[in-house]
Amino acid sequence: MSTTKNVFLILIFSVLFFLISFSQISVTPLSVEKYVRPGETITETFYILPGNTTQQVSIALFQLVQDFSGNFNYEEVDPDSFLYSSWIQYDNLVTVPAGTTTATEVKINIPMNAPFGTYNFILMFTPRVETSGQLGIIIRYAIRLTIHVEGITITQIRIDDLEVVPNEERRPTVVTSILNDSSFDLIVSIEAVLRDQKGKIIERFPLKTQYMERNNLSAQRILKGNKVMFYGTPKYLLSPGDYKLNLFVNYSDRQKVFTFNITVPAEGFSFAPLEELALVLDQNEFSFTLYPGAVKSFVVGFQNLSNKNVTVKIGAKDFPGLDKKYSLISWLTSRSTETMVVYPQRPARAIMSISVPKDAQEGGYYGKIVLNVYDELQY
């Protein structure tokens, strides 16, 4: 039985390899972006790398589209109804001999009266494959040609709405939609600044689209005339109440600032535990170069971002797995009280000292300062 099963697996992989290699081509380059003037003609050459047989490759015109989450897709267009299809000329069918890289030219004629702006063309390269009724894999290539017709134009962006909604964990999340109300595609990034009612900064955090999150991007291309949703969850929005929010929207080497007053109700939301997020530190890491016998004092600053009094207990501990000979815990002392009460929205500080022994050996020494935060009533 085991011999039969092994042979069966080998046959399956052999068939799949044959079908894939039979239909496999590749195309280069995969995208072209040009800045042109009205009346210009540009010609781009694309190279089709062949499979192991002579193939017919069809080329069709598609349109680049974008959904509300920022994702891109392609829709086949009717050349008779697509407004700019007359600008582009290409071969609808190309013969690609086995073992021979084949070049095909695409020509774009920009009319003299072309409006300034961005124009996206998608050419879909599809190999024609006969599979004789068997299951096969055909890989198509969507080649993007982005043409920017340069000239005087107004680049503008608009926020249609902004609201605070619960995410899957019921955490308050800022959601807004950005409309690219200009004739050019725009590369957009957003930083949000959350403030209390007195205008003091609580936190800075980015707003991103679903497309940005999935592709680990810091900016989003928004097609002209499109609207895309951005969202972000602040870490330190710990309680219901009234806040101010600034959105710094960066686009096309410009920045526009939008300001909102937002109210976060208690109902429908889950806020982060005070024990974890009541404090924000001014500085998360300290590093000093000292000599044997030296004494160094420094300040650990922090702020209570919650709407309740909290008790902070100051301590220290070693890094897990650290050899004791590299520990500086015995050198570290606190010149502040061991515990302190920090009032809502108020800063505080702890003064620490490092006393290096006179016989300390040269090298690196490490330790952690630990701030444990408690609800004042529970401590």
N, C-alpha and C positions, 0 to 999 in steps of 0.2 A: 504493500500500500504506500509506503513512504517513497518508493521510486516513482510510482505513477504521479503522486502529488508534486514532486520536484519537476518532472518533465512538463506537467501542465502549467506551472508557474513560468517556466522558461518560455513556453510557447506564447503566453499572454504578453510578456514583455517584448518578445520579438515582434509581434504584430503591432503593438503600440509604437515601437521605435520606427517601424517601417512607415506607418501612416504619418507620424510627426515629421520625420525627415523628408517624406515625399512632398509635404505641403509647406515646409519651412522655408521662408525667405526672411530677409531683413532689409530695412531701408535706412538710409542715412542722408542728410541729417534728419532728426525727428522734429525739429522746430526751426523756424526762421523768423527773425524780428527785424523790420526795416523802418527807417525814418525817411520819408520821401516828401517831395513837393508836388502840387497839382501839375499834371502834364508829363510826369516822369513815367518811364517804362523800365521795369526791372525784370531780370531773368534769373531764375534759380535752377540749379541742376541738382537732381536727386539721384542717388545711386541705389539700385536694387541688387542685393547680394543673393545669388541663386541657391536653390536646393540641389538635389542630385538628379533632377530631371528637367527637361525644358518645360516651362510653365507660361501660362497666360495670366497676367496680373491686370485686374481692372482697377481703374481710378475713378472715384466718384466724389462729388462735392457735398460736404456736410457743413452744418452750421454749429458753432460753439455756443452752448447755452449754460446757464448757471442757475442753481436752485437757491432757496432761501437760506440754506445752511452753508453756502459758499462752494459746494461741490460742482464740478464741471461735468458736462456730458455733451454728446454729439447727436444732432438730428439731421437726417438726410434732407436735402432741400430740392425743390423743383426749380431747375434753372430758369424756367419761364417766370417764376414768381419771386425768386430771390433777387432783391434789388440790385446787388452788386455782382451777380454772376457773370455779367458781360465784361467785367474787368479782367477776369482770369481765363487763361487758355492753357490747356493741357491735353495730353493723349488719354483717351478713355480706356484704351487697351494697349498693353505693352507685352511683347514677347521676350521672355528672359531665358536664354539658352543655359543649359546645365554647365556649371563651371565657369561662366562668364558674367562678370559684373556689368550690368546694363545701366546706362545713364538715360534719364528722361528729363526734359526741360519743362519748366512751368513759367509762363510769362504773365506778368500783371501790368496792365496799362491803366495808369491813373488819369482820369479825365481832367481837363483843364478846369472844369467847374466842380470838382470833387469837394464836398464840404470838409473842413478840417475835422480831424478826429481819428479814432482807432477803428480798424476793420479787421475782423478775424475770419480767416478761411480755413476750413479743415478739408484736406484731401485724404480720403480713405483708400489705402492700397490693400487690395484683397486678392490673394492667389486663387485661381480657379482650379479646383481639385476634384477629380473623380474618385470616389471611395468604393465604388462597386457595391453599394449597399452596406458597407461596413462602417462602424463608428470611427470617425477620424477627428483630428483636431486641426482647425484652420486658424492661424494667427493673422489678424489684420493689424495694420499700422495706421494710426490717425496722426497725420502730419499737420502741424499747426503753422500757418503763415499769418503773422501779425503785422499789419501795415499801419503805421502812424503817419497820417497826412498832416504835415506840420503847417502851422500858421497861427495867427492871433486868435485866441479863443479864451473863454472864461471857464476855468476849472473850479467846480464847486461841489460841495458835498452837504448832505442834509440828514439830520436825525429826525425820523418821523415820530418816534415814541420811545419812552424809557419807563421801565417798571421794575419793581423788586418782587420776585416770585420764589416759591420754595423749589429747590432742586430735589433729586431723588431721596436725599437724606433730610429733606425739609429745611436745609440751610438757606438763609436769605441769599439770593442770587440776582445780580443786576443783569437785565436783558434789554438790549436796544437794537433797533434796525437802522442801518446806514444805507442811504440812497445815494448812488453816484449819479448826480443830476448834471453831468457834463458830457461832452462829446468824446472824451478819451477814457480808456480804461485807467483805473487808478490802483496803486499799491497802497493799502491802508493798514495802519496799526493804531491801537488805542491803549492809552494808559488811563486808569481811573484813579482819582484821589478822593478818598473818603474823609470827611471832616465832621467834627461835632458842630453844634449850633453856634459856638463861639468862633468857628473857623479854624480850630486847631486840627492839624493833620493827624488822623488815626492810622491810615494805611494807604499805601500805593499798591495797585494790583493791575495786571493786564486783562483786557477783554479779548476773547478769541472766538473764532467761528469753529463749527464742527470740523470743517476742512482743515483749519490750522491745527487743531488738537490732534487729528488723526495723522497728519503729515509732519508734526513737530516743527511748525513754522511760526515765525514771529510777526508775519504780515500776511495780508490777504489781497489778492487781485480781485477787484470788483469790476465786472464788465460795465461799459457805459449804459446808463439807463436802468441798471439792476439794483435790487435791494437785497441786502444780506444781513443776517442776524448775528450779533456779537453777544457774548455773555461772560460773566466772571463772578466768582464767589469770594468775597472778602473773608480773610481769616479772622480778623479782629472785630467784626460786627457781632458783638456778644449779647446785645439786649435790644428789645424793642424801643422805639423812640423816633425822634426827628433828627435827620442828618442832612448835610450838604454833600453834593457829589459833583466833582469837576471831571469832565471827559476831555483829555488831550488827544485830539484826532490828528494824526500825521498822515499826509498824503501829498504826493507830487512836490516834494521838497517844501511843503507848507505845513502849518499847524493851525488848527482852529480849536478854540476852547468853548465847551458848552457847560453851563452850570445849571444844576437841578436841586430843588429841595425835595427830599424823599421822606416818607413816613413808613416805618417798618412796624406793623402791628404785632401784638403778642400771639394772636390767633393764627393757626396754620403754619407756624414756623417752629423749628427746633434750633436753639442756640447752643454754641459750643460750651462745654463745662468750664466754669471759672477756674477750676484746679489746673486745667491745661493751658488756657489762653488768656487769663486775666492780665498777665504781664507781657510787655514787649520790652526787649532790651535795647539800650542805645548801641551796644557793641557786643558781639557774640564771641569774640576771640581776642586774647591778649598775648603778646609775644614780646619778650625783653631779652636783651643781651647784657648779662651782669657778670661781675667778677667775684671771686671768693671773698666773703666778708661783707658784701654789699647789702644794703637794705633799700627796697623799692616799694613805695606806696602807690596805689592806683584806685580809681573810682569805678565801680560798677553801677551804671545808671539804668533805671527802668521806670515804667509808667503803668499804672493800673488803668486798663481800658474798660473795665466793667462799670456797672452802675451800683456796685456794692463795695463796702469796706472789705478788704482782704488782709489776712495775716501772712507775712512772708517770713519764712525761716531760712536762715543762711547757713550753708554747710559746704563740705568739700568731700571729694572721693577720688580714688584712682581710676584710670582707664582700665577696663577689663583686659586681663592678660598681660598687663604691663609689669615688667620686672621691677621689684621693689627698689632696686638700686637707682632706678631712673625716676622715682616718685619725688615730687616736691611738696606733698601734702604736709609733711612735718615742718616745712619752711613757711607755710602759709598761716597767717592769723588774720582775724577780723577785728578792726578797730571800731566797728559799729556794734550795736546790740545784736544778740543772736536772733531775736524776733522783732518785727516791727509791723505796725498797722499802716496800710497805705489806703488813702481815701479814694473814692471814685474819680476817675479822670485826672488824677494827680501824679506827679513824678516823685521818685524817691531815689536814694542812692545808698550803697554800701561801700565803706572804705576798707580796702584790703592791703595787707603788707606781705612782702616776701623778704625773708631774711636768709641770705645764702651763707651756709657754714664756711668758716675760714679754710677748712680742709676739703671742700667740695672739689671733685675731679672735673676736668673739662668734659663737656658733653651736653646733650639735650635732656631736660627734665620736664615732666609733664604732670598735669593734674586738672581736676574739674572743680569749678565753683558751682554749687547746686543751690538754686532758689526754689524751695517748696512753697506753693501757694495754697492757702486754705480759706474757705469761707470763715469770716471772723466769728460767726456764731457756732461753727463746728469745731474750731481749733481747741 
